[in-house]
C-alpha cells in the first residue's frame, strides 16, 4: 500500500496569515494543517452562526458548510455581524459563503439553503468532520444531535436566551475515562420542552453582543476539537449569564435510560450483532 501523499506546504501568504497560530504552543504548524484539512458544518447562520463562521474562516478551516433556509432581515443586523444593510432579503447561507470568500480565499464555503430535516441530516453530517449547531429551535437541535450520534461526528452545540447562553460538546459515540459512554444531547435534555416554553427572540429580545460571545466560544470549541489542545466541554455545560456577568460550568453524565446509547439501546445493538 502506498503512503498517503504529503499535504502541500503553506504558501508564504498563508504563513503570514496564520503566523499567530503557527507560533502558538498547542497549535503550531501541525495544528494549522489540521485546520486546513478540516471540514466543519455550521448549522444556522444567525446570531450564533455569524461569529462562528467568521472565526472559523479566519482560523483557516479548510471547508465550511453553512446550513440556513432564512433570509437576512433588518432586525438581524443588531447581532448578526456577518451581514450588512445591502444584504437584507438575500439568503443567509449564500451571503455568509460570500463573506467567507472575502475574508479568507483559502477557505471553501458551501451554502446549503435548506431547513434541515431528519431525512437529509445524516447524509449531510456524514460529509463533514465536525458539526457546530447554533440553530434557534429545539426540533433542529434534536435532529442534528441524533445525526451526529449515528454518523459519529463531534457536535459543538450552543443556545442563546435574552441575557444568557449555554454551550457544550458531544461525543456520545465514545466512552469517558471511567469506561461509561459519554452523554448524548438527550441525556442533558431528554425531551423537547412544551410548545411556547421558550419564546422566540422576536418576542423576548436578545442582547446582540452576547450572541458574539457565545458564537466565538463555539468557534473556540470547534477549533479545539480539530486541533486537540486543552480540556474540551464533553460532559460539561457552560452557562453564561450576561445580566450578572457570571460564567459557570456544570458537569452532566450519561443517562442509562437515554434512547441512543442507553442500556436498552446497547442491549438491542448487541443482540442484533449476534
PAVO-303277 format. One record per residue: residue in one letter; x, y, z of N, C-alpha, C in turn. Coordinates in pm, whole numbers, plus 32768, in hexadecimal, padded with zeros to 4 digits. Each point is the difference from the previous one (the first is absolute). Example, Ala and Ser with C-alpha at 12.3 -4.5 7.8 and 13.67 -1.06 7.14 Angstrom:
<nodes>
a85277DC7830C7FA780778000805A80788000 s7FDD80697FB88052807780067FB3806D8049 
</nodes>
This chain:
<nodes>
x80557F8980007FAB807780008059807C8000 x7FE1805D7FA5805180787FF87FDA80608070 x8064804E802B7FE88060806C7FAB80737FCC x7FB2803C805C7FAE80737FDB805A80737FD8 x7FD9804C7F9A805580707FD3800C8069806D x8075803D80068016806B80617FAB807A7FDB x7FC1803F80637FB480797FE0805C806D7FCD x7FD180557FA78056806A7FCA802B8060806E x807580397FF6802D805F80667FAC80807FF9 x8003804A806D7FBC80818001804980607FA3 x7FB2804F7FBB803C80697FAE8033806F805B x805A80567FCF802E807080527F8C80568034 x7F9A80127FAE7F8D804F802B7FB67FBB8073 x7FF27F7B7FF87FBE7FB7806C805480058080 x80847FF47FF38056800780767FED80858047 x7FF9806C7FB47FEB8083803E7F74800C803A x7F9D7FCE7FB87F74800A802D7FED7FB68084 x803A7F8A800D7FEB7FAC8076807580078063 x805280677FF6807B800780507FE47FF58095 x7F95803D80317FE57FFE80907FD27F778030 x7FCA7FAF7FA77FE27F768022807E7FAA7FF9 x805080177F9A80747FAB7FE98065800B8073 x800A8077803D805C800F80727FBD7FDF8085 x7F807FDF7FFD7FB57FE8807B80157F728031 x80347FF1807A80127F7C80397F787FBB800D x7FF77F867FD27F817FB880017FBC7FFE7F79 x8027805A7FA77FCC80007F7780757FE97FA1 x805080677FE880777FF07FAC7FE07FDA7F71 x80677FDD7FB67FEE7FD67F757FA97F857FF2 x80177F9680517FAC7F887FF57F6C801D801A x7FE4805280657F768023801B7FC180517F90 x804C805A7FC77FCB80507F927FE47FAA7F85 x80537F997FEC7FE57FA37F917F7E7FB3801A x7FE97FDA807D7F827FBC80217F89805A7FE1 x800E808180207F94805E7FE27FEA800A7F69 x806D80067FB57FF4800C7F6F7FBC7F877FC3 x80147F8B803B7FC87F857FC97F747FE18034 x7FCF804E80607F817FE280427F8980347FB0 x7F907FBA80127F8080297FC67F9C80108072 x7FC78075800D7FA4801F806E7F7980267FC5 x7F967FC780397F7880237FDA7FC6805D8069 x7FDF807A7FD97FC1806180597F6A7FFD7FE5 x7FB37FD680647F6F7FFA7FF47FC78080803C x7FCA80557FAA7FCF8081802B8067806D7FE5 x7FD580687FBC805880717FE17FC68080803A x7FCC7FF4807A7FC280718042805A803D806A x7FC6801F8075804C80448068807A7FB3802F x7FF47F7D800D80717FAC802780567FDB7F87 x7FBF7FE07F9280497FD27F8A8056806B7FC1 x7FD6807E8006804C806B7FBD808E800D8039 x80128012808480898007803380497F7A7FF6 x7FB77F928010803D7F7C7FF080417FF37F77 x7FB5801F7F9880317FF27F778076805E7FE7 x7FF7807A8032806E805F7FED80827FCE803C x7FF97FCF807C807C7FD4804280357F7E7FC6 x7FA87FA87FD380317F867FBF804780237F7D x7FC7805E7FB5804080297F8480858044801B x800380588063807D80458021806B7F9E802E x7FD67F958045805D7F9B803380367FA67F93 x7FC380027F8A80337FAF7F927FC67F747FF7 x7F877FEB80367FBD7F7F7FEE7FEB7FE97F6B x80247F8B7FD080057FE97F707F7D800F7FB9 x7F947FCA803A7F7D800B7FC17F978015806B x7FA6805D7FE67F91801E805B7F7E7FF07FB2 x7FAE7FA2802C7F797FF47FCB7FA280558054 x7FA680487FC07FA9805E80467F707FDD7FE1 x7FB67FD580687F757FD77FF17FA5806C8039 x7FA980387FAD7F9B805F802F7F9C80167F8F x7F80800280237F9A80167F997FC5808C8006 x8036805580597FC7808480188042806A7FA8 x7FBE80727FF8803880747FBB8027806B8065 x805E80527FDC802B806D80587F8F8065800D x7FE28026807D7F9D8068801B80438072804A x7FC080747FFF803A8076803F80137FEA8095 x7FA57FB6803F800B7FE8809080727FA28024 x80367FB77F9D80747FA980198080804F801A x800980787FC8808080477FFA802F80328087 x7FA97FFE806580278029808880627F9E803F x80087F847FCB80577F9C803C80467FA67F9A x7FCC7FF67F8880377FA57F9C8062804D7FA9 x807A800E80358061805F7FCB80417FD37F7C x7FD97F8F7FCF80337FD27F7F7FBB80497F8C x7F908042801C7FAD80397F987FFE80998007 x7FDD803D7F8D7FF680917FF67F7380257FD0 x7FE1807F80077F7B802E7FD87FDE7FD87F72 x806180047FA87FE87FDE7F737FDC7F6C7FED x80197FAC80667FE37F707FF57F707FDD8024 x7FB3805F80337F777FE3802A7FB17FC57F8C x7FBD7F90801B7FB17FBA7F9B80487F917FB9 x80837FF38015804D7F977FBE800F7F86805C x80157F897FC880117F888053807C800A8059 x7FEF7FE580818070800B805D80747FA47FDB x7FE27F857FDB806B7FA07FE2805580317F8C x7FC0803A7F9A804980307F8C8054807A8023 x7FC4805E804B804A8078802780757FDC805A x7FEA7FA2805C806C7FD5805A80727FC17FB1 x7FE07FAF7F9C80687FC27FAE8051806A7FB6 x7FBE80667FCE8047806D7FBC805A804B8062 x7FD18012807C805180458065807D7FB08021 x7FF37F7B800580747FAB801A806780107F90 x7FD180047F85805D800F7F8F804B80848007 x7FBD8069802D80448081800D80647FFF8072 x7FDD7FBC806C80557FFF8076807D7FAA7FEB x7FEF7F8B7FC480717FA47FF27FF07FAE7F80 x804980207F967FF27FB87F8280337F708006 x80417FDA806D80327F77800E7F957FA2803A x7F8C803580237F947FB1803D7F907FEF7F9B x7FD07F847FF27F8D7FE57FAA7F8180098054 x7F9E80497FD17F80800D80467F927FCA7FA6 x7FB27FA280347F957FC17FB47F7A80218040 x7FAC80517FBE7F7D801F80397F9C7F8E7FEA x7FB37FE280677F927FA07FF67F81804C8027 x7FB980337F9C7F8A8052801B7F897FA28013 x7FF27FCF80797F957FA180207FE77FFE8095 x7F8A7FD180267FE07FE8808B801E7F6D801C x805B7FE6805880327F7880147F947FA9803F x7FDF7F937FBC7FA07F9F803180437F7B801C x7FB67FA7804080397F7E8026802C7FAF7F86 x7FBB80107F8F801D7FAD7F8B808A801E7FC5 x802780807FFD807F80237FC18070801A8062 x7FE28005808280658029806280767FA18003 x7FE87F7D8004806F7FA2800F805E80057F88 x7FC880077F88805580067F898054807E7FFE x7FC680708029804B807D8000806B7FFF806B x7FDE7FD5807880607FFA806F80757FA57FDE x7FE47F917FBB80697F9F7FE1806E803A7FA8 x7FE3806C7FB98063803C7FA8805F80608043 x7FF58011808480528060804980437FBB8077 x8069803F8033804C7FC880707FC9802A8088 x7FD0807B800A7FCA8038807B7F83804E7FDD x7F9C7FFB80587F84804B7FED7FF380658071 x7FDC807C7FDD7FE9806980637F7280327FED x7FAB7FE980647F72801E7FF57FDD807D804F x7FDA806A7FB97FD0807A803F7F72801D7FD5 x7FB17F987FE77F7680127FD37FAC803B8071 x7F8B80347FDB7FAF804A80607F817FB6802A x7FFE7F7B7FED7F887FB5802780267F73802D x7FAF7FCA805A80207F7D80397FF47F907F99 x7FA1800A7FA37FEF7F957F9F80807FE97FB1 x803F806B7FD2807C7FF27FB480707FCB8058 x8007802C807D806B7FD1805A7FF97F698014 x7F877FCB80117FF47F6F801280237FB67F7F x7FD380347F8E80217FC27F8080977FFC7FEB x804380718019809080087FEA804C7FA78062 x7FD88002807F80497FAF80637FEF7F6B7FE6 x7F897FD77FD77FEC7F727FDF80547FD97F86 x800280577F9B804F7FE27F8780947FF58022 x803280598057808D7FFB8027801F7F80804E x7FA27FD3805180157F838049800F7F8B7F9E x7FA47FF47FA480017F8D7FA4807480077F9C x802A80797FDC806F800E7FA1808680128046 x80007FFB8085807B800780508050807E7FE1 x7FBD8071800D803F80827FEB7FF680528080 x806C8040802B7FF7805780757FA580767FE3 x7FB4802780667F9E806C7FF3801C806C8068 x8012807A7FD18007807680567F7880437FF7 x7FBB800D80707F7880347FFB7FED806D8069 x7FBC806B7FD67FEB807280597F7180317FF1 x7FD1804680677F7B803B7FFF8009808A803E x7FA580567FD78004808C80277F79802A8036 x8000804480757F87803C8035800A80977FF8 x7FAA80448048800080937FFC808180388039 x80287FD18078807A802E804280597F8B802A x7FE87F8A7FCA804C7F8B802A80197FA57F89 x80607FA78013801E7FA07F9880417F84803A x80087F977FB1803D7F82802D804F7FC37F8D x805F7FAB802480597FC27F9E80317F7B8036 x80027F9A7FAA803A7F7F802580327FBB7F82 x804A7F92801580357FAE7F927FD67F718018 x7FDA7FBB7F977FCC7F77800A80537FA17FAB x802C7F94804080417F907FBD7FC57F7F8039 x7F7F7FE87FF27FBF7F90804380207F787FC6 x80417FFC7F8E80297F817FC380847FCE803A x803A804D805E807B7FD880447FE47FED8094 x80607FC680487FF57FED80908060805C8049 x7FDD8022807C805580538053806C7FB08045 x804E80428053806D7FBC80487FCC7F978060 x7F81800C802B7FC67F9F805C7FC87F867FB9 x80097FFD7F7A7FCE7F8E7FB47F6D800A7FDC x7FBA806180397F7380137FE07FF480557F81 x7F937FEC7FB67FEF80527F867FFA80948023 x803180527FA57FEB808F800E7F6C80207FF1 x7FD2806C803F7F7180227FF77FD780307F76 x7F817FEB7FE17FC280327F877FB88084801E x7FD080417F997FAE807880147F827FDD804D x7FCE7F857FEB7F867FD48044801B7FDB8092 x807D7FF0802680207FF1808E7FF380878047 x802080697FB87FF8808780377F7180367FFB x7FBF7FEC7F8E7F76802C7FEC7FB27F897FC9 x7FC37FAE80587FC07F837FD37F9280147F98 x7FB7806F80087F9380177FA27FF280957FE7 x7FCD80267F8A7FEB808F7FE67F9F803B8065 x8010807F80207FA28040805C7F7980127FBF x7F978016804D7F7C80147FC47FFC807C7FA7 x7FA380007FA37FF0806F7FA37FEE8083804D x804B80667FDA7FF58081804180578011807A x80477F958029805580088078807280637FEC x803A80017F89806F80597FE17FD6805E7F90 x7FCC807780217FD2805E7F998073802A7FA6 x7FE4801C7F80806A802B7FA38033808A8024 x807780207FCD803D808080217FB080767FCB x7FAB7FE87F9B7FAA806C7FCE7FA0802F806C x7FE37FA780627FA38023806C80498034807B x80717FC4802280428024807F807F80517FEC x803180097F85807B80497FE6807C7FAD801D x807480347FD780807FBF801B806C806B7FFE x805C7FF6805E806F805F800780627FE17F8F x8014805F7FA6804E7FE67F88808D7FD18019 x80478043805B808C7FDC801A800C7F76803D x7F987FD2804880057F7B803B80077F957F94 x7FBA80167F9080097FA17F9180907FF57FCE x804780727FFF808C7FFD7FD780567FB1805F x7FE6800D8082804D7FB780657FEC7F6A7FEF x7F837FD37FF97FE47F707FF6802C7FC77F7A x7FEC804D7F94802D7FD07F7D80977FF27FFA x8048805D803F80927FF58005802C7F898052 x7FB97FE4806E801F7F8A80507FE77F807FB1 x7F9780017FAE7FE87F8C7FA980767FEA7FA2 x8033806D7FC780747FF47FA780797FC9804B x80138030807A80707FD080527FF67F6A8017 x7F897FD180267FEF7F71801A800E7FAE7F80 x7FD380367F90800F7FBA7F8080947FF47FDB x8049806C801080907FFD7FE580467F9E805F x7FD67FFE807E803A7FA180607FE57F707FD6 x7F897FE57FCE7FDF7F797FD2805A7FD67F8B x8020805E7FAA80537FE17F8B80927FEF8026 x8034805D8050808F8003801F80227FA38074 x7FAA7FFE806780147FA3806E804980368078 x7FFD8082801B8045803780757F9D80138073 x80337FFB807A7FB1802180777F907F9D801D x7FAF802380637F8C7FAD80277F82803D7FC6 x7FBA7FB57FAE7F8680307FC27F887FF6805C x7F8A80117FC77F858006804E7FAC7F817FF6 x803D7F8F7FE17FB67F8280007FD67FE28091 x7F7E7FEC80167FCF7FE680867FFA807A8059 x801480767FC67FF8807C804E7FAC80667FB4 x7FAA804580487FA980657FC7802B80888036 x802E80577FA68026808880267F86805A7FF8 x7FE9804B806B7F8F805D80088036808D800D x7FCF805A7FAE802B808C80017F8980568024 x800E805180697F98805B802E8033808F7FEA x7FCA80447F9B803080857FDF7FC4806D8059 x7F967FE0804B7FC68062805B805E801B8075 x80317F94803C8058800B807580907FE17FDD x801E7FF07F8180877FE37FCE803D7F8A804B x7FB97F8F7FFA80307F868040800D7F917F98 x80677FB0801080147F8A7FAD80177F8A805C x7FB67F957FEE80167F87804F7FF57F867FA6 x803D7F95802B80007F847FB37FCB7F8F8057 x7F997FBB7FD07FC27F91804780247F7D7FBA x80177F9B804E801A7F7C7FC77F7D7FB37FF2 x7FF57FB37F957F8D7FA87FED80347F7B7FCB x7FB27F98801080327F797FE47F9F7FB27FA8 x802F7F8E7FD67FB17FA27FB07F867FD2804D x7F8E80027FBD7F827FD0803A7FE57F747FC9 x80017F9980557FEA7F777FCF7F7A7FED7FBA x7FA2805D80167F7B7FF47FC37FF680487F7A x806B80447FD47FF3804D7F837FF17FA07F8A x7FB680297F987FDD7FA37F94806E7FE67F9A x806F8049800580677FF07F9A806B7F9B8029 x80408018807180677FA1802F7FE57FD4808F x7F81800580297FDA7FCF808380067F688008 x7FE07FC98073800E7F7080147FA87FAF7FA1 x7F84802D7FE97FA87FB67FA7803380057F70 x803080757FD58033800C7F78807E7FAB7FED x80567FFF8064807C7FB17FF67FE17F6B8000 x7F9E7FD6804F7FDA7F7380027FC67FD57F7A x7FAD80577FC47FC67FE27F7E806B7FF77F94 x806580588008806E7FFD7FA080527F81800F x80197FD7807D804B7F8480187FB57F877FCB x7F7A800080167FAF7F8F7FD27FFD7FFA7F67 x7FFB80747FC17FFF80037F6F80827FD67FC1 x806E800B804D80837FDB7FCC801E7F6D800E x7FAB7FB98046801B7F7080117FDD7FB17F83 
</nodes>
